Amino acid sequence: MLPMKGVSDKDAQKDKKIKGKKIDSKKPPQVLHISKKDSDREKNETCDDNQNLSKEVKKDAETIKPQISEFPIIQEEDNYSTNIKFEDKSYQNLSKPLNIQDEDQDFTVERKVDEFDFDERAFLEALNENEPIGSTGETIKGQVIALENDGLYIDIGGKAPGYMPKKECGLGVITNFKEKFPIGLEMEVLVIKEQNADGMVTVSARALILRQSWEKVSISAKNGELIQVLINGFNRGGLTCDVDGLRGFIPRSQLEDGQDYQSLVSKNLKVAFLEVNPESRKLVLSEKKASLVAKFADLELGQLIEGKVLVVKPYGFFIDLGGASGLLHQSSITKGSIRDLREIFGEGEVIKALVTEIDLERGRIGLNTALLENTPGELIIDKGKVMIEASERALKTKALFDKKDLENDSQ
């Protein structure tokens, strides 16, 4: 076969060698070490037999794609110096792309605190200065600064004054409004509504008076005090009255004479507190309890009293003390063991006992007979002897109650 025109025997032999070269696919891919001279020579030797190869090798070498390897692909660019070796470098070690904007900046902008900024302390102080004054239920002192037809304004030290509606200025109807609240008057008020969008709170003198009244009657009820009230009205259930601005109610069942109760309007009655509840605004009074508490006034702890057994309950005896009743609890009867309370006392039996508790608020008197025993269970064995010697034995226990009174006074 005649050789193709334009192709030398030498080139044909080289071509055959290249075509006959075996490639071992089992060997792992390796990094190519390529130089510019090698790329020019291989380019001329790998031409196809069916093409006419140019004898002149182009000076500008084209990019040679190396075999796929486990390392990142590196492309060869023009005008590189010869004998450049591509080394294994990870992506983390590659240099970052050049940012032209960074080169154009000759300085670094640094944020500094100046006279137009707040540091942390100044910021917190500013918050405290603008913190709203007056939360609901808080008592505040202020000064009247302006009067309006529907209310007045009070300086309470906030960024905005407090507003007090006319109906909240006091109890009842206020006729001489301007005379009672002159400019500059200092007064104490209660916050009833927190600030609005303008930073203004709503205050009330009336609400503060009522709060103080509830606190006062609660203390009086706890101490068992008696008060005089003026009856100002009635309804089907009883009578109504005024107690320090609070509306009090006396049920018909708590009156000494509940039949003709309407005739008691505009009269004064001596009553005791039966129920005091500020949350529900419930104030219940009793004339009967007042009579009972009056009798308690003559009693004192450690006193020996005589009374009749009214009724026997599973937990003790109720003793009639002449208009008042006392409870002799089962734990206070004897220091011995009791099988049945009726083995000790029966209904209608007259007994003697020591007063160990006086609860004026609940109208209750606590009694004790166990302290009269010389030995545990003596009342069960010889009840008659204990009752006869009760006065003498009561003197021995008086020192105990005197010590208890001293402890209560010191507290």
KOLKOL-371231 format. One record per residue (C-alpha): x, y, z; residue in one letter; residue number from 1. Coordinates in steps of 0.2 Angstrom, whole numbers, always signed. Each point is the difference from the previous one (the first is absolute). Layout:
BEGIN
SITE  c1  c2  c3  guza  lumgu
SITE  X  Y  Z  A  NUM
...
END
This chain:
BEGIN
SITE  c1  c2  c3  guza  lumgu
SITE  +0  +0  +0  M  1
SITE  +7  +17  -5  L  2
SITE  +3  +12  +14  P  3
SITE  -12  +15  +0  M  4
SITE  +6  +16  -8  K  5
SITE  +7  +12  +12  G  6
SITE  +3  -12  +13  V  7
SITE  +18  -7  +3  S  8
SITE  +5  -17  +4  D  9
SITE  +8  +6  +16  K  10
SITE  -17  +8  +5  D  11
SITE  -9  -15  -4  A  12
SITE  +11  -11  +11  Q  13
SITE  -2  +12  +14  K  14
SITE  -19  +0  -2  D  15
SITE  +0  -19  +0  K  16
SITE  +10  +0  +16  K  17
SITE  -12  +12  +8  I  18
SITE  -15  -10  -5  K  19
SITE  +7  -16  +6  G  20
SITE  +4  +6  +17  K  21
SITE  -9  -9  +13  K  22
SITE  -8  +10  +15  I  23
SITE  -1  -9  +16  D  24
SITE  -17  +5  +8  S  25
SITE  +4  -8  +16  K  26
SITE  +13  +12  +5  K  27
SITE  -6  +15  +10  P  28
SITE  -1  +16  -9  P  29
SITE  +15  +11  +3  Q  30
SITE  +3  +19  +0  V  31
SITE  +6  +5  -17  L  32
SITE  +16  +10  -1  H  33
SITE  -1  +9  -17  I  34
SITE  +11  +12  -7  S  35
SITE  -3  +12  -15  K  36
SITE  +13  -10  -11  K  37
SITE  -9  -16  +3  D  38
SITE  -17  +6  -4  S  39
SITE  +6  +7  -17  D  40
SITE  +8  -17  -5  R  41
SITE  -15  -11  +6  E  42
SITE  -12  +11  -10  K  43
SITE  +9  -3  -16  N  44
SITE  +1  -19  +3  E  45
SITE  -18  -3  +5  T  46
SITE  -8  +6  -17  C  47
SITE  -12  -12  -8  D  48
SITE  +5  -10  -16  D  49
SITE  -14  +7  -10  N  50
SITE  +5  +18  +2  Q  51
SITE  +14  +10  -9  N  52
SITE  +12  +5  +14  L  53
SITE  +8  +17  -2  S  54
SITE  +19  -1  +1  K  55
SITE  +2  +16  +9  E  56
SITE  -5  -2  +18  V  57
SITE  -9  +15  +7  K  58
SITE  +9  +10  +13  K  59
SITE  -15  +3  +11  D  60
SITE  -3  -16  +8  A  61
SITE  -18  -4  +4  E  62
SITE  -6  -6  +17  T  63
SITE  +3  -18  +3  I  64
SITE  -13  -9  +11  K  65
SITE  +9  -13  +11  P  66
SITE  -7  -16  +5  Q  67
SITE  -13  +0  +14  I  68
SITE  +9  -2  +17  S  69
SITE  -5  +1  +18  E  70
SITE  +8  +18  +1  F  71
SITE  -9  +16  -5  P  72
SITE  +1  +3  -19  I  73
SITE  +14  +13  -4  I  74
SITE  -1  +9  -17  Q  75
SITE  +15  +6  -9  E  76
SITE  +0  +18  -6  E  77
SITE  +10  +9  -13  D  78
SITE  +16  +9  +4  N  79
SITE  +4  -11  +15  Y  80
SITE  +18  -4  +2  S  81
SITE  +7  -17  -4  T  82
SITE  +2  -14  +11  N  83
SITE  -15  +5  +12  I  84
SITE  -5  -14  +11  K  85
SITE  -17  -1  +7  F  86
SITE  +0  -5  +18  E  87
SITE  -14  -7  +11  D  88
SITE  -8  +14  +9  K  89
SITE  -17  +0  +9  S  90
SITE  -13  +13  -2  Y  91
SITE  +3  +7  +17  Q  92
SITE  +18  +5  -5  N  93
SITE  -6  +9  -16  L  94
SITE  +1  +19  +1  S  95
SITE  -16  +10  +0  K  96
SITE  -5  +10  -15  P  97
SITE  +6  +17  -1  L  98
SITE  -13  +13  +5  N  99
SITE  +2  +16  -9  I  100
SITE  -10  +10  +12  Q  101
SITE  +12  -5  +14  D  102
SITE  +14  +7  -9  E  103
SITE  -8  +16  -3  D  104
SITE  -3  +3  +19  Q  105
SITE  +15  +8  +8  D  106
SITE  -8  -1  +18  F  107
SITE  -10  -10  +11  T  108
SITE  -17  +7  +7  V  109
SITE  -1  -2  +19  E  110
SITE  -16  +3  +10  R  111
SITE  +4  +11  +15  K  112
SITE  -11  +7  +13  V  113
SITE  -2  +19  -2  D  114
SITE  -11  +13  +7  E  115
SITE  -15  -5  -11  F  116
SITE  +0  -18  +7  D  117
SITE  -4  -9  +17  F  118
SITE  +11  -12  +8  D  119
SITE  -8  -14  +10  E  120
SITE  -1  +9  +16  R  121
SITE  -7  +16  -8  A  122
SITE  -13  -11  -9  F  123
SITE  -6  -8  +16  L  124
SITE  -1  +17  +9  E  125
SITE  -10  +7  -14  A  126
SITE  -12  -15  +2  L  127
SITE  -2  +3  +18  N  128
SITE  -3  +18  -2  E  129
SITE  -14  -4  -13  N  130
SITE  -7  -14  +10  E  131
SITE  -19  +2  +3  P  132
SITE  -4  +6  +18  I  133
SITE  -15  -8  +8  G  134
SITE  -6  -18  -2  S  135
SITE  -18  -5  +4  T  136
SITE  -2  -1  +19  G  137
SITE  +15  +11  +4  E  138
SITE  -2  +15  +12  T  139
SITE  +9  +16  -6  I  140
SITE  +2  +17  +8  K  141
SITE  -3  +15  -12  G  142
SITE  -5  +18  -2  Q  143
SITE  -15  +8  -8  V  144
SITE  +6  +10  -15  I  145
SITE  -16  +3  -10  A  146
SITE  -19  -1  +1  L  147
SITE  -13  -4  -13  E  148
SITE  -19  -2  +0  N  149
SITE  +1  -19  +0  D  150
SITE  +15  -2  +11  G  151
SITE  +18  +5  +5  L  152
SITE  +18  -3  -4  Y  153
SITE  +13  -5  +12  I  154
SITE  +19  +1  -2  D  155
SITE  +6  -18  +6  I  156
SITE  +18  +2  -6  G  157
SITE  -2  -9  -17  G  158
SITE  +2  +6  -18  K  159
SITE  -19  +4  +0  A  160
SITE  -11  +5  +15  P  161
SITE  -13  -11  +7  G  162
SITE  -19  +3  -3  Y  163
SITE  -13  -2  +13  M  164
SITE  -19  +0  -6  P  165
SITE  -11  +11  +11  K  166
SITE  -10  -15  +6  K  167
SITE  +17  -8  +7  E  168
SITE  +4  +16  +10  C  169
SITE  -9  -6  +15  G  170
SITE  -15  -9  +8  L  171
SITE  -17  +7  -3  G  172
SITE  -4  +15  -10  V  173
SITE  +13  +14  +0  I  174
SITE  -9  +18  -2  T  175
SITE  +15  +11  +3  N  176
SITE  +12  -8  -12  F  177
SITE  +12  +15  -3  K  178
SITE  +1  +5  +19  E  179
SITE  +3  -18  +5  K  180
SITE  +14  -3  -13  F  181
SITE  +10  +16  -2  P  182
SITE  +16  +1  -11  I  183
SITE  +15  -6  +9  G  184
SITE  -10  -11  +12  L  185
SITE  +10  -16  +5  E  186
SITE  -9  -16  +1  M  187
SITE  +2  -19  +0  E  188
SITE  -9  -9  -14  V  189
SITE  -2  -18  -6  L  190
SITE  +4  -5  -18  V  191
SITE  -16  -9  -7  I  192
SITE  +5  +0  -19  K  193
SITE  +18  -2  -7  E  194
SITE  +7  +13  -13  Q  195
SITE  -8  +3  -17  N  196
SITE  +9  +4  -16  A  197
SITE  +4  +17  +6  D  198
SITE  +8  -7  +16  G  199
SITE  -14  +6  +11  M  200
SITE  -7  -11  +15  V  201
SITE  -17  +1  +8  T  202
SITE  +0  +3  +19  V  203
SITE  -13  +0  +13  S  204
SITE  -2  +8  +18  A  205
SITE  -16  -10  +2  R  206
SITE  +7  -17  -3  A  207
SITE  +14  +4  +13  L  208
SITE  -12  +5  +13  I  209
SITE  -10  -16  -3  L  210
SITE  +16  -11  +1  R  211
SITE  +5  +8  +17  Q  212
SITE  -18  -2  +6  S  213
SITE  +1  -19  -4  W  214
SITE  +16  -1  +9  E  215
SITE  -7  +8  +15  K  216
SITE  -15  -10  +2  V  217
SITE  +10  -16  -3  S  218
SITE  +11  +4  +15  I  219
SITE  -15  +5  +11  S  220
SITE  -9  -17  -5  A  221
SITE  +16  -10  +5  K  222
SITE  +1  +9  +17  N  223
SITE  -19  -3  +3  G  224
SITE  -4  +19  +1  E  225
SITE  -18  +6  +1  L  226
SITE  -5  +15  -10  I  227
SITE  -15  +12  +0  Q  228
SITE  -9  +2  -17  V  229
SITE  -14  +10  -7  L  230
SITE  -13  -9  -9  I  231
SITE  -4  +8  -16  N  232
SITE  -11  -12  -9  G  233
SITE  -8  -17  -1  F  234
SITE  -5  -14  -12  N  235
SITE  -9  -16  +1  R  236
SITE  +16  -9  +8  G  237
SITE  +5  +13  +13  G  238
SITE  +7  +17  +3  L  239
SITE  +14  +10  -9  T  240
SITE  +12  +12  +8  C  241
SITE  +16  +10  -4  D  242
SITE  +17  -5  +8  V  243
SITE  +14  +12  -4  D  244
SITE  -7  +2  -18  G  245
SITE  -3  -19  -2  L  246
SITE  -18  -7  -2  R  247
SITE  -4  -11  +15  G  248
SITE  -14  -13  +1  F  249
SITE  -9  -7  +16  I  250
SITE  -11  -15  -4  P  251
SITE  -16  -2  +9  R  252
SITE  +6  -16  +8  S  253
SITE  +14  +10  +9  Q  254
SITE  -12  +13  +8  L  255
SITE  -6  -1  +18  E  256
SITE  -17  +4  -7  D  257
SITE  -2  -5  -18  G  258
SITE  -19  +2  -1  Q  259
SITE  -2  +19  -1  D  260
SITE  +17  +3  -7  Y  261
SITE  -6  +14  -12  Q  262
SITE  -3  +11  +15  S  263
SITE  +19  +0  +4  L  264
SITE  +4  +11  -15  V  265
SITE  +9  +16  +5  S  266
SITE  +5  -8  +17  K  267
SITE  +17  -4  +7  N  268
SITE  +4  -19  +3  L  269
SITE  +14  -8  +9  K  270
SITE  +7  -14  -12  V  271
SITE  +14  -11  -2  A  272
SITE  +9  -6  -16  F  273
SITE  -7  -17  -6  L  274
SITE  +9  +0  -17  E  275
SITE  +12  +11  -8  V  276
SITE  +6  -4  -18  N  277
SITE  +8  +14  -10  P  278
SITE  +1  -10  -16  E  279
SITE  -18  -3  -1  S  280
SITE  -4  +17  +8  R  281
SITE  -11  -10  +13  K  282
SITE  -2  +8  +17  L  283
SITE  -12  -9  +12  V  284
SITE  -4  +6  +17  L  285
SITE  -9  -7  +15  S  286
SITE  -9  +7  +15  E  287
SITE  -1  -17  +9  K  288
SITE  +18  -3  -2  K  289
SITE  +3  +17  +8  A  290
SITE  -10  -5  +15  S  291
SITE  +11  -16  +1  L  292
SITE  +16  +9  -2  V  293
SITE  -5  +12  +14  A  294
SITE  -1  -15  +12  K  295
SITE  +17  -6  -6  F  296
SITE  +7  +17  +6  A  297
SITE  -2  -6  +18  D  298
SITE  +9  -16  -3  L  299
SITE  +19  -3  +1  E  300
SITE  +11  -15  -4  L  301
SITE  +2  -12  +15  G  302
SITE  -16  +5  +8  Q  303
SITE  -11  -13  +8  L  304
SITE  -18  +1  -7  I  305
SITE  -16  -11  +4  E  306
SITE  -12  -5  -14  G  307
SITE  -13  -12  -5  K  308
SITE  +3  -13  -14  V  309
SITE  -11  +5  -14  L  310
SITE  +3  -14  -13  V  311
SITE  +12  -15  -2  V  312
SITE  +9  -1  -16  K  313
SITE  +13  -14  -6  P  314
SITE  +14  +13  +2  Y  315
SITE  -5  +7  +16  G  316
SITE  -13  +10  +11  F  317
SITE  -8  +17  -3  F  318
SITE  -2  +9  +17  I  319
SITE  -12  +14  +3  D  320
SITE  +8  +14  +9  L  321
SITE  -15  +11  +2  G  322
SITE  -3  +7  -17  G  323
SITE  +16  -6  -7  A  324
SITE  +6  -17  -4  S  325
SITE  +17  -8  +2  G  326
SITE  +7  -16  -8  L  327
SITE  +8  -14  +11  L  328
SITE  +9  -10  -13  H  329
SITE  +3  -18  +3  Q  330
SITE  +19  +3  +0  S  331
SITE  -2  +12  +15  S  332
SITE  -12  -11  +11  I  333
SITE  +13  -12  +8  T  334
SITE  +17  -6  -2  K  335
SITE  -6  -18  +1  G  336
SITE  -8  -11  -13  S  337
SITE  -19  +3  -4  I  338
SITE  -11  -14  -7  R  339
SITE  -16  +11  -1  D  340
SITE  -2  +18  +4  L  341
SITE  -16  -3  +9  R  342
SITE  +9  -9  +13  E  343
SITE  +8  +16  +5  I  344
SITE  -15  +13  -1  F  345
SITE  -18  +0  -5  G  346
SITE  -11  +13  -8  E  347
SITE  -7  +12  +13  G  348
SITE  +14  -4  +13  E  349
SITE  +9  +15  +8  V  350
SITE  +19  +0  -1  I  351
SITE  +15  +10  +4  K  352
SITE  +13  +4  -13  A  353
SITE  +15  +11  -3  L  354
SITE  +0  +13  -15  V  355
SITE  +14  -4  -11  T  356
SITE  -5  +9  -16  E  357
SITE  -9  +16  -4  I  358
SITE  -3  +3  -19  D  359
SITE  -9  +17  -1  L  360
SITE  +0  -1  -19  E  361
SITE  -9  -16  -1  R  362
SITE  -9  +2  +16  G  363
SITE  +6  -16  +7  R  364
SITE  +6  -5  +18  I  365
SITE  +11  -15  +3  G  366
SITE  -1  -9  +16  L  367
SITE  +10  -13  +9  N  368
SITE  -2  -12  +15  T  369
SITE  +15  -11  -2  A  370
SITE  +11  +13  +8  L  371
SITE  -10  -2  +16  L  372
SITE  +6  -18  +2  E  373
SITE  +14  -5  +12  N  374
SITE  +3  -16  -9  T  375
SITE  -5  -6  -18  P  376
SITE  -17  -7  -1  G  377
SITE  -6  +6  +17  E  378
SITE  -15  +9  -7  L  379
SITE  -6  -17  -6  I  380
SITE  +3  -9  +17  I  381
SITE  -6  +13  +12  D  382
SITE  -8  +14  -10  K  383
SITE  -9  +7  +16  G  384
SITE  +16  +3  +9  K  385
SITE  +8  +10  -14  V  386
SITE  -16  +11  -2  M  387
SITE  +0  +4  +19  I  388
SITE  +19  +4  +1  E  389
SITE  -1  +9  -17  A  390
SITE  +2  +18  +8  S  391
SITE  +16  -5  +9  E  392
SITE  +7  -10  -14  R  393
SITE  -3  +15  -12  A  394
SITE  +12  +11  +10  L  395
SITE  +14  -12  -3  K  396
SITE  -2  +2  -19  T  397
SITE  -2  +19  +0  K  398
SITE  +19  +1  -1  A  399
SITE  +0  -9  -16  L  400
SITE  -12  +13  -8  F  401
SITE  +9  +15  +7  D  402
SITE  +16  -6  -8  K  403
SITE  -10  -2  -17  K  404
SITE  -7  +17  +1  D  405
SITE  +18  +7  +3  L  406
SITE  +6  -9  -16  E  407
SITE  -15  +7  -10  N  408
SITE  +4  +17  +6  D  409
SITE  +18  -1  -5  S  410
SITE  -4  -5  -18  Q  411
END
